[in-house]
Amino acid sequence: MPKLASLSLIVIAAWWAFLLPVWVETAGQEIHGTEINRTLALLPGLVVLLVLIARYGKASRVLLIAASLTSLGSGAWVLLGDLGSTPRVIELQERATGLAGGNGEFTVLWPPTVFAFIGVAVAVLLLFAAFQKQVPRRTVDEKPADEEDPRFIWDQQGN
């Protein structure tokens, strides 16, 4: 799990970076991904936090699954949701047209789609990390299978 978790942190950083470009153009103004929805801007940070806790915690599988579901949910929200009905877009359209309800035109650019697909990739990677077979580590005090091993004698003399 540590290798996949480390790799997933790099992919999550790229995923988080796609909140910075312009997502929607309306009324001659640009709206960045962080302005579309404040909660959406916090989700990549939450996923990073869950992955870091999972690397050092006891419930690592549960935390990685929760992080996977969070990234999958945010990707689905961006793909299936209507970015033109967000409060920031409506506010800019109301200012430009003077009509309540924001009946102006808007253009959704390509970064939201990339953000959603990277979020799905993060979810798949975290699921692989969660269900990867755990290799138990041998502790120092654990007796070796072969008691004729000379290292075992040194361990006994140290006690």
N, C-alpha and C positions, 0 to 999 in steps of 0.2 A: 503494500500500500504506500509506503513512503515515496517511491519513485513516481507512481501515478499521481499522488497528491501534489508532489512538487511540480510535475508537468501541468497539472490542472491549475495551479496558481499562476503559471505563465499565461495559460489560455484565458483565465479569468481576468488578468490584467489587460489583455487585448480586448476582451469583451467589454470591460469597464471603460476603456478608451473610446469605444464607439458611442458613448453618450456625449462626447464633446463636439462632434461635427454638427452641421445644420441638418435638421430632420425635416422641417416643414417651412415652406415659404408662403406667406400670405400678406396681402395688403402692402406689398413692397418691403416687408420686413422678414427677417430670418428668425427661426425659433430652434434653439439647440435642444438636444435630447434631455439635458438636465432641466430644461424649463418646461418640458411637456408634462412631466409628473414627478414631483419631488420624491415620492415613495419609490418610483422606478429607479431613481438615481441612487438610492440607498441600498437596493437589493444586491448589486455586485459586492459591495462592502460587507454585507451580511453573509454572503456566500464565502468570501475570503475568511471571515472570522470563523465560520463553522468548519471550514477545512483545516484551519490552523488548530482549532480546539480538538478536532478529530485526530490530528496527528499525535497529540499528547494525552488525550483523554481515554477513558475506559469504554465509552459508548461510541466508538468511532464509526461503526457501521450505521448506526441510527443518525448520527450527525451528517455523515456523507449523503445518506438518502434524503435527509431534510434539505441539504444544500442543493442536491440534484433537483428535487421538486421545486425549490425556489427558483432556480435558474430556468427550469422548464416552464414554470408558470409565467415568469416575466417574458420569456420568448413568445409564448402563446398569446399573452396580452398584447404585445406589440404587433404580432402578425395578424391577429383576429380583431383587434380593437380598432376603433375609428379615431385616428389621430386628429382629425378635423373637428371633433367634438370636445376636445380638451378645453379647459377654461382659458388657458393662455391664448389659444388660437381664436376662440370666440371673442375674447377681449380685444385683440388686435383688429379683428374684423368689425366689431362694433365701433371702434374708434375711427376706422377708415371709412365705413359706409354711413355711420350715424343711425343705423337700424339695430334695434334690440334683437338679440338672437344670433348675430353674426352670420348673415347670409352671403358672405363674400366667398371668393374662390380661394382655394389653397392647393399647394402642390406638395405631395409627400416625396421626398428624395430617397436615395438608395441606402443611407446609413441605418435606418430602422430595420430594414430587411437583413442586413449583415449582422446587426446586433441580435436579432431574433435567432438567426441560424447559429451564431457563435454560442448563444445561450443554450440552444439545444445540444450543441457539441459538448459544452461544459457539463450538461446533465448526463450525457452518455458516458463521458470520461469519469465523472464522479461515481456513477453506478458501477462501472468496471472496477474502480478503486474500492468501492464498498464491498463488492462480492469477490474480490481477488482472494485467493487462498492465503491465509496468514501462516507465515513460517515461524514456529515458536523459537525463541532465542534460548540458548543454553545458558544457565546461570553459572557463576563461579563455584558455588557450593554444591552443585549437582554432581552426583557420582557418575563417572563415565561408565559406559556399558561394559567395557573390559577392565576389570579391576587389576589386571596385571600391568596396566599402563603405568609407566614410571611417574607420570605427572600426578597420578592419584596418591602416590607415596609422599610426594612433596606437599600436597594439600593436607594430608593427614598430619604431617609433622608440624605444619604451621598452626594447627589447632591446639 
